[in-house]
C-alpha cells in the first residue's frame, strides 16, 4: 500500500497525472527556465571574455605603446568594450586631425565630435552587455506567480474530485494536492536562478559602466594633451 502511494507521489508520476492546465503551466515554466539558463551561460561567457580582454588592452594602453600600435591591437579584441571605445574614438580623432579647418580642434567642434563618438560607442556597449537582463528580471518576477496559478488550479481540481468521489482519505487527497504543489516548486526553480543571475549581472553592468566612464575621461584628456603638443 505504502509502495503504491510512494510511486504515485513520485515527481514524474505527479507531472504525468496532473491536469492539462497544470501540465501547460509546467511546460511554460520549463521553457522560461531553459531560456534563462541559456542567457545566464551566455552572459557569464561574455563578461569573462570582456574582463580578460579589457585587462590586456589597458596594460597595453598605459604601457607607453604608440597609439597606432594600440589601435592595431584593439581591432583584434572583439569582446573588449574599452578597446571598442578606444578604436572608434581614435578613428574620429584621426579624421578630425586631417581636416584643415580643425587645426585648433581642441577649442572647436573637434573635441565635441570625438566625445559624441565615444558616448555613442559607450551606449552601444552597454546595450550589448545588457541584452537579456530584462528577460531574467521578468522570469524572476513572474515565474512564482505562474507556478502559483498552476497550484491554485490543481487544488481546485483536487477538491472537485473529492466532492465527486466523497472520499477524503489521505490516499485520495494527497496525489491531487501534491500535483498542484509541483507547479509552485517549478515556479521557484525557474525564478530563483533568474533573480540571482539578474542581480549578479546587474552589478557587473554597473562596474562596466564605471570602467567605461573612467576610461572615456582619461582618453579624452590624453587626446587633448596629445593635440596640444
C-alpha positions as CSV (number, residue, x, y, z in Angstrom):
1,X,0.0,0.0,0.0
2,X,2.7,2.4,1.0
3,X,4.8,1.5,-2.0
4,X,1.9,2.3,-4.4
5,X,1.4,5.6,-2.7
6,X,5.1,6.5,-2.9
7,X,5.2,5.5,-6.6
8,X,2.1,7.6,-7.2
9,X,3.7,10.6,-5.5
10,X,7.0,10.5,-7.5
11,X,7.7,13.7,-9.4
12,X,7.3,12.1,-12.9
13,X,4.1,10.4,-11.8
14,X,2.7,13.7,-10.5
15,X,3.6,15.5,-13.7
16,X,2.0,12.9,-15.9
17,X,-1.1,12.6,-13.8
18,X,-1.6,16.3,-13.4
19,X,-4.4,18.1,-15.2
20,X,-3.9,19.6,-18.7
21,X,-3.8,23.2,-17.2
22,X,-1.2,22.3,-14.6
23,X,0.9,20.5,-17.3
24,X,0.7,23.5,-19.6
25,X,1.9,25.7,-16.7
26,X,4.8,23.3,-16.1
27,X,5.8,23.4,-19.8
28,X,5.7,27.2,-19.8
29,X,7.9,27.3,-16.6
30,X,10.3,24.7,-18.2
31,X,10.7,26.9,-21.3
32,X,11.3,30.0,-19.2
33,X,13.9,28.2,-17.2
34,X,15.7,26.9,-20.3
35,X,15.8,30.3,-21.8
36,X,17.0,31.8,-18.5
37,X,19.9,29.3,-18.2
38,X,20.9,29.9,-21.8
39,X,21.1,33.6,-21.1
40,X,23.0,33.0,-17.9
41,X,25.7,30.9,-19.5
42,X,26.0,33.3,-22.4
43,X,26.3,36.3,-20.1
44,X,28.9,34.5,-18.0
45,X,31.0,33.8,-21.1
46,X,30.7,37.3,-22.5
47,X,31.6,39.0,-19.2
48,X,34.5,36.7,-18.6
49,X,35.9,37.3,-22.1
50,X,35.4,41.1,-21.7
51,X,37.3,41.2,-18.4
52,X,40.2,39.2,-19.8
53,X,40.5,41.4,-23.0
54,X,40.0,44.6,-21.1
55,X,42.8,43.8,-18.8
56,X,45.2,43.1,-21.7
57,X,44.1,46.2,-23.5
58,X,44.5,48.5,-20.6
59,X,48.0,47.1,-19.9
60,X,49.0,47.9,-23.5
61,X,47.3,51.3,-23.5
62,X,49.0,52.6,-20.4
63,X,52.2,50.7,-21.2
64,X,53.6,53.6,-23.3
65,X,52.8,51.9,-26.6
66,X,52.3,54.0,-29.8
67,X,48.6,54.9,-30.4
68,X,48.7,53.2,-33.8
69,X,50.0,50.0,-32.2
70,X,47.3,50.2,-29.6
71,X,44.7,50.7,-32.4
72,X,46.1,47.7,-34.3
73,X,45.7,45.5,-31.2
74,X,42.3,46.9,-30.4
75,X,41.0,45.7,-33.7
76,X,41.6,42.1,-32.6
77,X,39.7,42.4,-29.3
78,X,36.1,41.8,-30.2
79,X,34.9,41.3,-26.7
80,X,36.6,44.3,-25.0
81,X,34.2,47.3,-24.5
82,X,37.2,49.6,-23.7
83,X,39.0,48.6,-26.9
84,X,35.9,49.3,-28.9
85,X,35.6,52.7,-27.3
86,X,39.2,53.5,-28.0
87,X,39.1,52.3,-31.6
88,X,36.1,54.4,-32.5
89,X,37.3,57.4,-30.6
90,X,40.8,57.3,-32.1
91,X,39.4,56.9,-35.6
92,X,37.3,60.0,-35.1
93,X,40.4,61.8,-33.7
94,X,42.4,60.9,-36.8
95,X,39.6,62.0,-39.1
96,X,39.2,65.4,-37.3
97,X,43.0,66.0,-37.3
98,X,43.1,65.6,-41.1
99,X,40.6,68.4,-41.7
100,X,42.4,71.8,-42.3
101,X,39.7,73.8,-40.6
102,X,40.2,71.7,-37.4
103,X,43.8,72.7,-36.7
104,X,42.6,74.2,-33.4
105,X,40.2,71.3,-32.8
106,X,40.6,71.2,-29.1
107,X,38.9,74.6,-28.7
108,X,36.4,73.9,-31.5
109,X,33.9,71.3,-32.5
110,X,36.5,68.5,-33.0
111,X,36.6,67.6,-29.3
112,X,32.8,67.5,-29.2
113,X,32.7,65.2,-32.3
114,X,35.1,62.8,-30.6
115,X,33.2,62.9,-27.4
116,X,30.0,62.2,-29.3
117,X,31.5,59.1,-31.0
118,X,32.8,57.9,-27.6
119,X,29.4,58.3,-26.0
120,X,27.7,56.5,-28.8
121,X,30.1,53.6,-28.6
122,X,29.7,53.6,-24.8
123,X,25.9,53.3,-25.2
124,X,26.2,50.6,-27.8
125,X,28.5,48.5,-25.5
126,X,26.1,48.9,-22.5
127,X,23.2,47.8,-24.7
128,X,25.2,44.8,-26.0
129,X,26.1,43.6,-22.5
130,X,22.7,44.4,-21.1
131,X,20.8,42.2,-23.6
132,X,18.8,39.5,-21.9
133,X,18.8,41.0,-18.4
134,X,15.2,42.3,-18.8
135,X,14.1,38.7,-19.6
136,X,15.8,37.4,-16.4
137,X,14.1,40.1,-14.4
138,X,10.7,39.2,-15.9
139,X,11.2,35.5,-15.2
140,X,12.3,36.2,-11.7
141,X,9.2,38.4,-11.1
142,X,6.5,36.3,-12.9
143,X,7.6,32.6,-12.6
144,X,6.5,32.2,-8.9
145,X,3.0,33.6,-9.8
146,X,2.7,31.4,-12.9
147,X,3.6,28.4,-10.6
148,X,1.1,29.6,-8.0
149,X,-1.6,29.8,-10.7
150,X,-0.9,26.2,-11.5
151,X,-1.1,25.3,-7.8
152,X,-4.4,27.0,-7.3
153,X,-5.9,25.4,-10.4
154,X,-4.6,22.0,-9.3
155,X,-6.0,22.4,-5.8
156,X,-9.4,23.3,-7.3
157,X,-9.3,20.2,-9.4
158,X,-8.3,18.1,-6.3
159,X,-11.3,19.4,-4.2
160,X,-13.7,18.9,-7.1
161,X,-12.5,15.2,-7.3
162,X,-13.0,14.9,-3.6
163,X,-16.6,16.2,-4.0
164,X,-17.3,13.8,-6.8
165,X,-15.9,10.7,-5.0
166,X,-17.0,11.7,-1.5
167,X,-13.7,10.2,-0.3
168,X,-11.5,12.3,2.0
169,X,-8.9,9.7,2.8
170,X,-5.2,10.7,2.6
171,X,-4.6,8.3,-0.3
172,X,-7.3,10.2,-2.3
173,X,-6.4,13.8,-1.3
174,X,-2.5,13.6,-1.3
175,X,-1.9,13.0,-5.0
176,X,-4.1,15.9,-6.1
177,X,-2.5,18.3,-3.6
178,X,1.0,17.1,-4.5
179,X,0.3,17.6,-8.2
180,X,-0.7,21.2,-7.5
181,X,2.3,21.9,-5.4
182,X,4.7,20.7,-8.1
183,X,3.7,23.8,-10.1
184,X,4.9,26.1,-7.2
185,X,8.1,24.2,-7.0
186,X,8.7,24.6,-10.7
187,X,8.0,28.3,-10.5
188,X,10.6,28.7,-7.7
189,X,13.1,26.6,-9.6
190,X,12.7,29.0,-12.6
191,X,12.6,32.2,-10.6
192,X,15.5,31.8,-8.1
193,X,18.3,31.3,-10.6
194,X,16.9,34.2,-12.8
195,X,16.8,36.6,-9.8
196,X,20.3,35.6,-8.6
197,X,21.7,35.9,-12.1
198,X,20.0,39.3,-12.8
199,X,21.4,40.8,-9.6
200,X,24.9,39.4,-10.3
201,X,25.0,40.7,-13.9
202,X,23.3,44.0,-13.0
203,X,26.2,44.5,-10.6
204,X,28.7,43.7,-13.4
205,X,26.9,46.2,-15.6
206,X,27.4,48.9,-13.0
207,X,31.1,48.1,-12.8
208,X,31.3,48.1,-16.6
209,X,29.7,51.5,-16.8
210,X,32.1,52.9,-14.2
211,X,35.1,51.5,-16.0
212,X,34.0,52.9,-19.3
213,X,33.3,56.3,-17.7
214,X,36.8,56.4,-16.2
215,X,38.4,55.3,-19.4
216,X,36.5,57.8,-21.6
217,X,37.5,60.6,-19.3
218,X,41.2,59.6,-19.3
219,X,41.2,59.0,-23.1
220,X,39.7,62.4,-23.8
221,X,42.3,64.1,-21.5
222,X,45.0,62.1,-23.2
223,X,43.9,63.2,-26.7
224,X,43.7,66.8,-25.6
225,X,47.2,66.8,-24.2
226,X,48.4,65.0,-27.4
227,X,46.8,67.6,-29.6
228,X,48.5,70.5,-27.9
229,X,52.0,69.1,-28.5
